[in-house]
Each structure stands twice: as structure tokens, then as C-alpha cells.
Amino acid sequence: MRHTNASLLIAQGVDVRTVASLLGHAQASTTLDIYAHAFDKNKRKAQEKLGKAIGL
């Protein structure tokens, strides 16, 4: 449930510091290390949005 919770929050665009805080991680880098795969999906979404914004 913990992993699912974090992954869903990240997928909804919740910032890493907030997710880290909710998980009890002292450092956001811990969250990034563990959930890097989920943030990669957000990067792709951001790239797609940028592409649409500039007409690609």
C-alpha cells in the first residue's frame, strides 16, 4: 500500500518534497531514489505537454 500510495501521488503530479514528507523520508533524495521510475513517467508527460504547447 505504501508503494502504491507514493506512486499514485507522484502520477498525479504531487511534488517530491510533499511525497517524501508523507512517507516520512527525511530527504527528498530518498524518495527520488526509490520512486525514480514513477518520476520518469512524469517527465514524459511534461515533455508531451511542452510539445503540444509549442505545436509539435
Buried (B, 14 or more C-beta within 10 A) or exposed (E): EEEEEBBEBBEEEBEBEEBBEBBEBEEBEBBBEBBEEBBEEBEEEEEEEEEEEEEE
